[in-house]
Amino acid sequence: MPKLKTNRGAAKRFRATANGYKCRRANRNHILTKKSTKRKRHLRGVDHVDAADVRSVARMLNHQ
């Protein structure tokens, strides 16, 4: 059986943790002037991948 290729886009966006995967939050890249300070503050830091999406992320990263 051939080697499995990792989805490179997913590899740059997700990292495995002890209990799932972590990723950046969306809507923090551009057009920041119209977004409130509170909204931008809550978008800081990392988020966890939702339980419904863990399986698909694991498949893209070849973590079965």
C-alpha positions as CSV (number, residue, x, y, z in Angstrom):
1,M,0.0,0.0,0.0
2,P,1.4,3.4,-0.9
3,K,2.2,6.1,1.7
4,L,-0.7,8.5,2.5
5,K,-0.3,12.1,1.7
6,T,-1.2,14.7,4.2
7,N,-3.4,17.5,3.1
8,R,-0.9,20.4,3.3
9,G,-3.6,23.1,3.7
10,A,-5.0,21.3,6.7
11,A,-1.5,20.7,8.2
12,K,-0.9,24.5,8.2
13,R,-4.3,25.1,9.9
14,F,-4.7,22.4,12.6
15,R,-2.5,21.0,15.3
16,A,-3.2,17.8,17.3
17,T,-3.6,18.2,21.1
18,A,-4.2,15.6,23.8
19,N,-8.0,15.8,23.4
20,G,-8.6,16.9,19.8
21,Y,-7.3,19.6,17.4
22,K,-6.7,23.3,17.8
23,C,-7.0,26.0,15.2
24,R,-7.2,29.7,14.7
25,R,-10.5,31.5,14.9
26,A,-12.0,33.0,11.7
27,N,-12.7,36.7,10.9
28,R,-9.4,38.2,12.3
29,N,-7.5,38.7,9.1
30,H,-8.6,41.9,7.4
31,I,-11.3,44.7,7.5
32,L,-10.6,45.1,11.2
33,T,-11.5,48.7,11.5
34,K,-15.3,48.1,11.4
35,K,-15.1,45.3,13.9
36,S,-15.5,46.2,17.6
37,T,-12.7,45.9,20.0
38,K,-14.7,43.4,22.0
39,R,-15.3,41.2,19.0
40,K,-11.6,41.3,18.0
41,R,-10.6,40.5,21.6
42,H,-12.8,37.5,21.7
43,L,-11.3,36.2,18.4
44,R,-7.8,36.1,19.9
45,G,-6.1,32.9,20.8
46,V,-6.8,29.4,19.6
47,D,-10.1,27.5,19.3
48,H,-10.8,23.8,19.3
49,V,-12.2,21.9,16.3
50,D,-15.9,21.0,16.9
51,A,-16.7,17.4,17.7
52,A,-18.6,17.0,14.4
53,D,-15.5,18.0,12.4
54,V,-12.8,16.0,14.3
55,R,-13.1,12.9,12.1
56,S,-12.6,14.8,8.8
57,V,-9.7,16.8,10.2
58,A,-8.1,13.6,11.4
59,R,-8.5,12.0,7.9
60,M,-6.8,15.1,6.3
61,L,-3.9,14.8,8.7
62,N,-3.7,11.0,8.4
63,H,-4.4,10.5,12.1
64,Q,-6.7,7.5,12.1
